[in-house]
Amino acid sequence: MLIRSYGDTLDDGAVQLSFTLPVPCDTKGREAARLYVEKLGFYHVDIAHSHALADGFSFYVAYGKTGASVDYSQIHAEEATGEKLYSMQESCDIIRGRLGRKVVIVGACTGFDAHTVGIDAIMNMKGYNHHYGLERYSEVEAHNLGAQVPNEKLIDYAIKVKADAILISQIVTQKDVHIQNLTEFIELLQSRGLREKFIVCIGGSRISNKLAVELGFDAGFGQGTYAEHVATFVIDSIIIANHNYE
């Protein structure tokens, strides 16, 4: 099943792009933007909008068309959880019935990242978009450490409270700073012989399950995921681990 972007008509290949160029916002700058988009392989290019950002820098919104397509039937993108998600009540019932104790989850936004919106959406009692956070789960002991938490401090705290799972939120991704920070976290766990002690998950707007696994984490949660996704994965992981040890 081949699919292609479209604007006015199905399969017309229309695409909208936005970008910045280090040139003044004038006629020559707009022409430079148009030629640049053509160099990317687009045709019927139109610069729909432009404005100056600063002296010698300008921003552009362009429309163009492409003949490129992808075979949707051949795409495979695994999520951390399957189709079945536990509701808050189902999660608590399973924890109470299968584990007989509370599940301890520690979360933080680590490194220099000061954006708590992601970790708060998953952990805070009020949650986000009508999805309650883990603090509201009666059978979950949730610890939200906030932002700019050093990796070492997060690990030490997880040990202190005997956490089952550690959640890390990363929003700032400029120059792949999140990759460096997340890699450091895994390396710290491994150097201290603690990697297998915790279920470790990451989340953020540019985080995917594939990236998380590649970096050495157990799961990744990106856009459109809520506390239910995290709770389901953590609970299932604990149950599977307990079964393997039996």
VENGI-V181417 format. One line per field, one symbol per residue. psi: psi as a letter, one per 20 degrees, with the letter a starting at -180 (. if undefined). A space follows every 50 residues. Layout:
psi=???
This chain:
psi=opqqqqfhppjijpqpqqrqqlqqnaghghhggghghhhijqrlppohqq qpgrojpqqqpqprqqiqrqohijpooprhqbhopprgggghgggghhhj rqppppqrorbjpjoihghhhhhqghbpljoqrhhiohjpopooibrlpq gghggghhggjlqhqppppogpjpkkhhggghghgghggghjkjhihqpp qqqrhkprhggghhijrhqqobqjqahhggggggghggggghhhi.
